[in-house]
Amino acid sequence: MAERFGVKGYPSVFIDDVLVASPRDFGVFNSGPESGQGAGRYAPWRNAESQDRFKNDLSHMIDLILAGRRDIVRREHAESSAAFREVTELPKFQISDIAGNPIDAKDLAGRPVVVEFWATWCPPCRSTLDWLGELKSRYGDRLAVVALAVESPKDAVRAVAGERNKDIRWAIADGPTTLSFGNITAVPTMFVFDKAGKQIKIIYGAPPDLHEQVVRILDRMVH
């Protein structure tokens, strides 16, 4: 179903064969038309108001489907059927790390870059961050690794970073940075870019073969 509708990432919500919510409807920050990501109806997802809005909308849509009014649901959510805009190159972001030092995308040029969006409340993120530390040690200065926390208290981010590889660039993502990556609808989300800044892979969640996928890609690019 996701392939049929051109949906990449999650969460996506279907009722029967009708797409009623796509990843761009959720997210860390409100997006809006100016971001190119759609309305972001349920962003930010962790807000109780956003969750209540989604529950009410979902109940309404289910009632319409059960009443045989699938045409209304399709019409109301036709916009959700549009393909999600995928980031194709490293965004030109600028942000300060947790020590107050600048991270500028242009300074990462000339080497592969791994950008990981994570949160302190996300258990799968912890093991991925540990592994990213090993990855950074393996490739050294030939690879840039940036870990951007979302929806996380600064003290908790500092604590997590303090227990892990100091050569990773640790920062708390602000709204403009997060939106430049297409908004983040779930964590962990990992982006892999080549030396020229071209997007090579986006990995949503923590699939069992995550490590193998990324190492295979980096081994081809890191020299």
Phi and psi in degrees as a GROMACS rama.xvg file:
@    title "Ramachandran Plot"
@    xaxis  label "Phi"
@    yaxis  label "Psi"
@TYPE xy
-60.3672  -41.6285  ALA-2
-63.5038  -40.1644  GLU-3
-60.8281  -37.8083  ARG-4
-94.6877  0.846504  PHE-5
69.8484  27.9794  GLY-6
-91.8535  128.361  VAL-7
-121.834  134.708  LYS-8
92.1887  -173.375  GLY-9
-149.005  163.881  TYR-10
-80.0873  146.588  PRO-11
-129.701  139.526  SER-12
-122.553  124.516  VAL-13
-117.074  142.729  PHE-14
-118.023  113.117  ILE-15
55.8137  -121.707  ASP-16
-106.939  24.7603  ASP-17
-110.987  124.034  VAL-18
-80.6962  115.219  LEU-19
-108.149  -12.882  VAL-20
-157.774  130.13  ALA-21
-113.025  171.895  SER-22
-53.8262  -33.6559  PRO-23
-68.5461  -13.3118  ARG-24
-78.3968  -15.4483  ASP-25
-113.046  179.331  PHE-26
150.505  170.575  GLY-27
-76.4248  -40.6274  VAL-28
-120.513  152.821  PHE-29
-62.3263  133.656  ASN-30
-97.1564  -72.5966  SER-31
88.2388  165.608  GLY-32
-59.5165  -32.6417  PRO-33
-66.9548  -20.2473  GLU-34
-86.0045  -13.1105  SER-35
78.5971  10.1802  GLY-36
-109.5  7.7522  GLN-37
90.9892  -168.726  GLY-38
-77.8682  -23.9209  ALA-39
59.2064  52.2577  GLY-40
-57.112  -32.5994  ARG-41
-115.038  24.3153  TYR-42
-102.081  140.43  ALA-43
-78.4867  138.551  PRO-44
-63.4623  -30.3525  TRP-45
-74.5122  -11.299  ARG-46
-73.2696  134.415  ASN-47
-59.4224  -36.1345  ALA-48
-63.4598  -39.1643  GLU-49
-66.2105  -40.9496  SER-50
-67.1058  -39.631  GLN-51
-64.7677  -38.325  ASP-52
-62.6483  -42.0933  ARG-53
-65.3133  -44.0896  PHE-54
-60.1717  -43.7238  LYS-55
-65.273  -43.3909  ASN-56
-64.0158  -42.0088  ASP-57
-64.8995  -42.5501  LEU-58
-61.1549  -42.6514  SER-59
-60.7288  -44.102  HIS-60
-67.643  -39.8608  MET-61
-64.2249  -41.8904  ILE-62
-60.054  -41.1816  ASP-63
-65.8214  -41.3767  LEU-64
-62.4419  -45.029  ILE-65
-65.7689  -27.1712  LEU-66
-86.1375  3.81707  ALA-67
78.7279  17.4592  GLY-68
-103.24  48.6022  ARG-69
-58.9211  -31.7612  ARG-70
-61.4615  -36.7276  ASP-71
-68.5952  -42.9497  ILE-72
-61.9663  -44.54  VAL-73
-61.0896  -42.1517  ARG-74
-67.1712  -42.7077  ARG-75
-66.3727  -27.8035  GLU-76
-120.01  27.4774  HIS-77
-61.4202  -34.8824  ALA-78
-64.3201  -31.3192  GLU-79
-67.7944  -17.9902  SER-80
-78.0963  -12.7045  SER-81
-67.7497  144.374  ALA-82
-62.3618  142.984  ALA-83
-74.7662  129.131  PHE-84
-70.6924  121.027  ARG-85
-98.6677  140.218  GLU-86
-69.0666  126.614  VAL-87
-105.413  -14.4603  THR-88
-147.592  162.432  GLU-89
-61.3645  118.9  LEU-90
-61.3962  151.837  PRO-91
-86.2283  67.0274  LYS-92
-91.0253  156.285  PHE-93
-136.33  130.106  GLN-94
-155.145  160.057  ILE-95
-99.2038  140.622  SER-96
-78.8412  -179.59  ASP-97
-69.9327  -11.54  ILE-98
-95.8857  -0.671129  ALA-99
90.8594  5.31526  GLY-100
-87.4447  143.939  ASN-101
-72.7172  141.354  PRO-102
-116.589  117.208  ILE-103
-121.462  128.174  ASP-104
-54.1791  -34.8179  ALA-105
-66.4983  -24.9648  LYS-106
-77.4012  -10.7139  ASP-107
-93.004  -4.79762  LEU-108
-63.759  150.66  ALA-109
92.8341  1.80362  GLY-110
-149.728  155.866  ARG-111
-60.5131  150.625  PRO-112
-130.158  131.949  VAL-113
-112.616  123.692  VAL-114
-116.539  121.927  VAL-115
-114.592  122.275  GLU-116
-93.7029  130.609  PHE-117
-147.624  174.766  TRP-118
-145.513  150.48  ALA-119
-67.2348  -22.8991  THR-120
-90.9061  6.38204  TRP-121
-104.768  103.145  CYS-122
-56.1306  -44.6798  PRO-123
-62.2681  -24.3435  PRO-124
-65.5572  -34.5735  CYS-125
-60.576  -48.5636  ARG-126
-66.8496  -34.8265  SER-127
-65.5161  -39.6102  THR-128
-65.5153  -39.5711  LEU-129
-58.6602  -45.5612  ASP-130
-66.5881  -37.3924  TRP-131
-62.1395  -33.5595  LEU-132
-62.6878  -41.7894  GLY-133
-65.5277  -38.3801  GLU-134
-63.6947  -43.0391  LEU-135
-63.7642  -40.456  LYS-136
-64.362  -36.0653  SER-137
-66.3304  -43.4302  ARG-138
-101.523  -15.1903  TYR-139
60.4366  -138.913  GLY-140
-71.4808  -6.57847  ASP-141
-77.0371  -6.65056  ARG-142
-135.778  136.017  LEU-143
-103.32  131.675  ALA-144
-123.413  123.703  VAL-145
-121.154  123.858  VAL-146
-109.996  113.936  ALA-147
-110.017  114.745  LEU-148
-84.5158  144.331  ALA-149
-127.729  149.852  VAL-150
48.4522  43.2616  GLU-151
-136.215  137.955  SER-152
-65.3285  143.469  PRO-153
-57.8075  -43.5226  LYS-154
-61.5024  -39.6458  ASP-155
-68.2849  -37.2755  ALA-156
-64.6803  -43.902  VAL-157
-60.4948  -38.985  ARG-158
-65.6327  -43.9943  ALA-159
-63.9911  -46.1569  VAL-160
-64.0491  -36.3207  ALA-161
-65.6719  -20.1894  GLY-162
-93.6318  1.02028  GLU-163
-130.021  -177.655  ARG-164
-54.0427  121.67  ASN-165
-75.5758  -12.4191  LYS-166
-82.378  -11.1359  ASP-167
-72.7273  141.204  ILE-168
-85.881  111.857  ARG-169
-100.094  130.088  TRP-170
-152.329  162.221  ALA-171
-102.584  120.168  ILE-172
-69.29  132.542  ALA-173
-93.709  177.017  ASP-174
-58.7988  -51.879  GLY-175
-59.4308  -39.6666  PRO-176
-65.9502  -45.7074  THR-177
-62.6973  -43.1176  THR-178
-67.2262  -29.5159  LEU-179
-67.4183  -21.573  SER-180
-93.6461  16.5702  PHE-181
88.996  14.4078  GLY-182
67.7341  152.051  ASN-183
-114.098  119.939  ILE-184
-102.497  -10.6671  THR-185
-160.832  152.256  ALA-186
-125.571  148.917  VAL-187
-76.1528  150.056  PRO-188
-130.899  126.891  THR-189
-118.739  134.7  MET-190
-113.359  136.567  PHE-191
-120.984  125.059  VAL-192
-120.494  148.866  PHE-193
-85.6367  -173.808  ASP-194
-63.0127  -26.2187  LYS-195
-89.8728  0.477628  ALA-196
88.3922  6.28288  GLY-197
-77.4744  136.716  LYS-198
-70.5564  124.394  GLN-199
-102.392  -34.8385  ILE-200
-158.918  141.299  LYS-201
-122.887  127.053  ILE-202
-119.911  118.822  ILE-203
-96.4751  128.929  TYR-204
79.8773  -160.71  GLY-205
-129.806  75.7776  ALA-206
-63.435  156.369  PRO-207
-58.0519  -30.0887  PRO-208
-100.581  21.9111  ASP-209
-53.5132  -51.3326  LEU-210
-60.6628  -46.0223  HIS-211
-62.3601  -41.847  GLU-212
-58.4665  -50.1469  GLN-213
-70.8396  -43.0958  VAL-214
-62.3114  -40.1555  VAL-215
-60.7629  -41.288  ARG-216
-67.8035  -47.4299  ILE-217
-67.6582  -36.1797  LEU-218
-59.9072  -27.7305  ASP-219
-80.1239  -24.1639  ARG-220
-103.919  -28.9969  MET-221
-89.064  123.384  VAL-222
